[in-house]
Amino acid sequence: MAKFSIAPKPTFTVDVPIPQVGGAPSMVPFTFKYRDRTALAELFDNWKQKASELGERFKGTEPTLVEITAAEVEQGVEQIKDLVVSWGFGDKFSDESITALVKSCVGVSDAVVKAYSEAFGKARLGN
């Protein structure tokens, strides 16, 4: 009989390629929160709603690059906090270090979200 539990583990770890300015990405392990399909859909719907609200906030204005960057950093920090429970950096996993990471590594939140999504895709396809 196969040893398989219907109840998934509450977390899973994936190596994420962290973009480095002027160099190749560094692979860093991230431990993610598991979500079932319904919870994952709710999370993505929530992100979509917040992105829409952000678009409305800037609608009809000429936002500065600083304002746009601040909104992107805020969004990236929120996404990482929604997905990640720990990481392989030497820095403690905290609001301050998440913000520092998002501010210093352009595209890091996209890399984290992509790695999370791909882990579910691989599971769906049977690895």
N, C-alpha and C positions, 0 to 999 in steps of 0.2 A: 504494500500500500504506500502511496506517495506521501511524503511528509510535507504537507502544505497546510497553512492556516488561512482560513478565510479572512480573519481579522488581520489587517496589515500592521506592520510595525508603526509606531507613532512618528518615527523619523527615518530618514535615509540620507546617505552621504554621497555626494558627487563632486568630482574634481571640476572646477570652473576655471576656464582660461581668463585670467584677469589682464586686461589691456595695460601695456606699459608704454609710456611715451618714449619713442626712439628705440624700442626693443621689442622682442617677441613677447607674447603673453606668458605670464607665469601661471602654472597650474596650482590652484589652492583648493583644498577640500572644504566644502560647505556642507553643513548638516541642515537639512530642510525638514519642515513640518509636513507630514503626510496629510492630504485632504482627499476625501472621497470625491466622486465625480460631481455630486451636487454642491458640495462646499467649494470645490474648485471653480465651478461655473459661477457661483455667487461672488467669489473673490474677483474673478475677471470682469463680471458685470459691474461690480463696485468700482474697479479701476476705470472702466469705460465711462461710467457716470462722472467720476471725478475729472477725467480728461475733458469731458464735454463741458463741465462746469468751469474748468480752467479756460477753455475756448471762449465761453460766454463772458468770462471776466475780462478778457483782452479784446473782445469783439468791439469794433468801432474805435479802437484806440491804436496808438503807435507805441507799443511797449518797448522799453529799452532792452538792450541785450542783457543788462544786469537783471532786469525783472524776469525775462524769459529764463535766464540761467538759474535764478533763485527758484522759480517754479519747477524747472527740471530737476534740480537737486532735491527739492522737497518731495517730488514724486518718486524719485529713485530711492531715497531714504525710506519712504513709506513701503515701497515694494519689497525692499530687502527685509525690513522689519516684519512684513506680512509673511515672508517665506522662510527665513533663516532662523535657526536657533543657536548655531555656533559656527565658527570658521577656523581655518588653520593658520591664520595670521598670528604673529606674536602679540598683537594688540588685543586687549580684552574686548569682547563683543559687547558694545554699549552704544547708546544713542550718539555719543560724541565720536566714537571711532567709525560708526557707520557713516555719519555725515562727512567726516574727514576722508573716508574712502571714496564716497560719491563725488566729493569736490575735487579730489586729486586724480581720479582715474576716469577719464571720459569714456562713457559706454559701459561702465562696470555694472550698472543695474540691468542694462539690456543683456549682458552676458549671464548674469545670475538668473534672470527670468527665463532666458533661452535654455540654460542648463536644467532648470527645474522642469520646464515644459518638455524638453527632450527625454528626461527620465521617465515621464509618464508615457510618452510616445513609445519608448523602447519597451516598457512594461506591457503596453497594449499589443505590441507586435510580438511579444514573447522573447524579447532580447534578441 
